[in-house]
Amino acid sequence: MDVFNKIYSQVSSSVSSTVSQLSGVLPGNPVTREFDASSHIASGGPGLLWKIYKGTKRSTKQEASIFVFEKKQLDRYNKNDKEIVLEVLRRGVLQLTKIRHPQILTVQHPLEESRESLAFATEPVFASLANILGDTYNMPQVNSSMTDYKFYDIEIKYGLLQIGEGLAFLHNDVKLLHKNISPESIMINQQGAWKIFGFDFCVHNTSPPNAVPFYPYEEYSPVLPQVAQPNLDFMAPECILTQSHVNGSDIFSLGMVAFMLHSPNHQPISKVKDIQQFRARIQQMKQLSPNKLQCVPEALREYVKMMLNVTPDVRPDAHQFIKIPYFEDVGVKTLNYLDSLLQWDNLQKSQFYKGLPEALSKLPHRVCLQRVLPCLVRDLQQPAMVPFVLPSIMDIAQNCTQQSYIKCVLPYLKAVMKLTEPVQILLIFLQRMELLLKQTPAEDVQQHVLPMLYRGLDSETPKIHELCLTVLPTFAGLLDHANVKNSLLPRIKKLCLGTGNLSVRVNCLLCIGRILENLDKWLVLDEILPFLPQIPSREPAVLMGILGIYKLALNHKKLGISKEIIATRILPFLMPLCIENGLSLAQFNALVALVKQMFQMVESEHRVKLEQLNTVQQERKALESTMPQVNPQVNMDLNQAFSGLGLDNFAGGSMSLQEKKSLVQQQNSMKLLQEQAPLEPKIPKPQLQQQQQQNIIKDLSADLRMSNSFIPQIASPPQQQPKPMQSQPFSLNTSMNAMPKPAAFNNQNFNSNSFGSLGMNMSNPTATNHNWNNNANYTGWSNTNTNNSNNKNWSALDSLIPASSNSKTSMNQMMLQSPQDSNKTKNALSPDEIMDLLS
């Protein structure tokens, strides 16, 4: 087959040069209207005058061979000889067109003639027998290597049988004498079948139907060109000696072809160029020695000797020839049955196909590919016959190279892979899946083989399911993420959850386990691990399948399961399985070992994490202990040093987070009170004394807020700056309520009498226009009269009065002095002095 492909490729490479030749040969010939010619592949006919081109029919794209005779080849002859040769060629093609038989070359388009050529189209032809035996006249030089083509014995056997069957048909049915059986008149088609061609010198029977056949004699003329007369090398002796033609004349020619096929140099017994040499050869053949036929196989030797006998009556007829024991061969019978399949019914075909694989093992691969396969693919169009034909086709594909498989076998298998019935088709493919994966390109596997497996998973036959699940892991390297996620895994999961067959369910788990390493980690975590607890079965085999998947996922480097998934999903599922009664001791040990392994993994990983966290905490504490300590008293002294300087709004950086939150709350409360409190009327100018008292209280409030020893400083966080207060008339109620309650005033009543030592008579409602409320809860100031003026304690404000070198007067003492005694006692302070002191 390799030689065949080599020759065919060499022939096809000459397409470009051939097209240019055809452009000068076939212009105007009607054959070119229906056929496209490409490469020049062979030659045949009398003198190999016919050039054979590879072609296709335009309408159906069917392959064909185009025979072309260029009239310029006759330029060396005179005019009369030219007409004789043309008439011989026309006569042979016309006769060939009339005859239909499997062993006769089939004509697809009749002879057409133009000024430059004769042309007709036939079934696809590989070459003539003369070309294969070494006669390459009128052929392209690129095809000269055809001489290396070697026939197998089975090809020669069956070829001679086919020619014998063709002659039997011509002699008995058509009553026609071919008269020129020779290698140049035998064509071998693309399937390797031998076909009779070249009816240029045929003679018809002229006797009545039931009489002995009589063929009119046509004398051989030395004057005519050799191409216009039969080939002397294969002509029977009686055609010259007795000037007669009988059926045995073709048998003699066939015997000479048989001898030539087996001879070392593929030559006849002796070459003949004229009548004298022909007569000399006849004398030689009368005394033909056995050694001359030593090259012929022993089973055929005696019959060839009889066929080459000078006396026609000694020769067997065509029917006798095809019945000789030489053709009782398994391979010959197999090929013969294949050729007659069209005449059989399906039952007969099925019986034959069952024994065909055994016979194919005895046939050469080239014969199987060229002769057997074309016969088998005809029955692929009947789905009922596919299960009988497919095993033999797969056997042929087993011995093919990938190139020949893709070219000759795969195109037919693609159509068969789409069939769903009968189910035996899918079974056969699944059984030969290794072959399909080996020979089929990856692209065709994705397009044709994988969809076939998906259909198998969707079928209702458990045997199909098991085979599909068994062969799917072999596709693991060809599967992409989309196919696995969208097509394969959903089908396997559905089958595993829905089937009632334990074997199918276990095979689903085994299939998942085998393809696990080819899957993406997240696909395993999201699709496979959550699916395992959903399996509605607790048989030991199923549990062991689940266990195997967990072990693979746990130990595989790419698919390592995290401790979170083990602790939250897997262990809660596996723990109850440990008490299943159906488990054997070995199965129980395997399950417990996996649980322990998973728990130890969770323990070790989490312990390492906690140890790391503890280490970080200890290092942080150690770092804090080594940092220098800040003296709180220094900070307090600094705050006191800057108090009263109007920098309180800029001192927010020293406040703690709790103080900042407290200040934000106070500011929000003050804003709310401002929005709710009614606006107080403007203060009249004549009320100077009241105005002074209010100013004193305002300043005192400011000093109290700024004093670091009295009220803690609280600043708002940087991200929450307090909104500026709207300009409103001062409201004592609002101001005092908004002020934070000092720690020194906790659990004490803060009333209006406390301000008596400041020179203001808080007990006399007539002294000012404001009344002070002694609200013990420090809720604000009111306009009501205060009656408990004698119980006021201002000792808390004594620390605000600077101590003199001589004496220090307390606030209570100052309050005991009335305004009338201010002129009598030098140590009593006037309001202006108090204001100066506080400022």
Buried (B, 14 or more C-beta within 10 A) or exposed (E): BEEBBBBBEBBBEBEEEBBEBBEEBBEEBBBBEBBBBBBBBBBBBBBBBBBBBBBBBEEEEEBBBBBBBBBEBBEEBEEEBBEBBBEBBBBBBBBBBEBEBBBBBBBBBEBBBBEBBBBBBBBBBBBBBBBBBBBBEBBBEBBEBBBEBEBBEBBBBBBBBBBBBBBBBBBBEBBBBBBBBBBBBBBBBBBBBBBBBBBBBBBEBEEEEEEEBBBEEBEBEEEBBEBBBBBBBBBBBBBBEEEBBBBBBBBBBBBBBBBBBBBEEBEBBEEBEEEEBBBEBBEEBEEBEEEBBEEBBEBBBBBBBBBBBBEBEEBBBBEBBBEBEBBEBBBBBBBBBBBEBEEEEEEEBBEBBEEBBEBBEEBBBBBBBBBBBBBBBEBBEEEEBBBBBBBBBBBBBBBBEEEBBBEBBBEBBBEBBEBEEEBEBBBBBBBBBEBBBEBBEEEBBBEBBBEBBBBBBBBEEBBBBBBBBBBBBBBBEBBEEEBBBEBBBEBBBEBBBEBEEEBBBBBBBBBBBBBBBBBBEEBBBEBBBEBBEEBEBBBBBBBBBBBBBBBBBBEBEEBEBEBEBBBEBBBEEBEEBEEBEEBEEEBBEBBBEBBEBBBEBBEEBEEEEEEEEEEEEEEEEEEEEEEEEEEEEEEEEEBEEBBBEEEBEEBBEEBEEEBBBBBBEBBEEBBEBBEEBEEEEEBEEEBEEBBBBBEBBEBBBBBBBBBBEBBBBBBBBEEEEBEEEEEEEEBBBBBBBBBBEBEEEEEBBBBBBBBBBBBBBBBEBEBBBBBBBBBEEBEBBBEEEBEEBEEBBBEBBBEBBEEEEEEEBBBBBBBEBEEEEBEEEEEBBEBEEBBEEBE
